[in-house]
């Protein structure tokens, strides 16, 4: 496995992980930390800040810039082969 392929795989796994886990980490870590008296953990704190940044980016894109990841209907437009 080449280095470039390994980096692409790690990048893909990171995207999938944070796509599904950002809400759980963003809400769950403060609950565990303050509600259930877990000990502070610097790694989880950093993950929480990263998830907060991702959530902020999503909110800015959706409500402030009114952009989507699929601008101008490119995702729903039929391809040339289907027409």
N, C-alpha and C positions, 0 to 999 in steps of 0.2 A: 504494500500500500504506500503510495507516494505521500509526501507531506501535504501537498495541495489537496489531494482527495480526503485525507484525514481531517484537514481544517474545514473543508466543505461539510463533511459529515458532522463534525462538532457544531458548526454553525447551524445546520439544519435541526439538530437535536435541541440546541438552545432555543431556537425559534418555537419549536413545538412545546417545549417545556414551559416557557414563559407565556405562551399563548393561552395555555390551559391553567397554569398555576398562579398567574399574577393576582387573580382575585382571591384565591385561597390564602396566599402569603400576605397580601395586603390587609385582609381582614383578620386572618387567623393568628398572625404573629402578635399583634397587640393584645388579643384576647388571651393568648397563652402567657404573655409576659406580665400583663397587669391583672387579669382575671384569675389565672391559675398559678400565679407566683413562680413561673419558670425563671431560671437564671438568665441574665443577659448573655447574648452570644453575638460576637462581632460579625460572624459570617452571615447569620440570619438578619442582623441589622442592615448589612450591606445589600443583601438580597431584597429586603423590604424597601430600601431607598430606590433600588433599581426598578422594582415593580411599581413604586409610586411614580417614578419618571415615565415609565411605559404607559401607565394609566393617564397621566397628565397629557402626554403626547396624543393618546387616543381621543381624549376629550377635546383638546384643542383642534385636532383635525376634524372631528365630527361637528362641533358646535360653533367654533370661532371661525375657522377657515372654510367650513362647510364643504370639505373635500371628502372623498371616499378613496379607498384603495383601487377602485374600479371606475375612474373618471369617464364621463361621456358615454356610459353604457357599453364600454368595451367588453365587459364580461358577459353581458346578455346579448350582444350583437351576434347573429349567426355568422359563421365563417363562410368564406367564399365557396367552399366545397358543398355546404349545406344548401346554398341558394339555388 
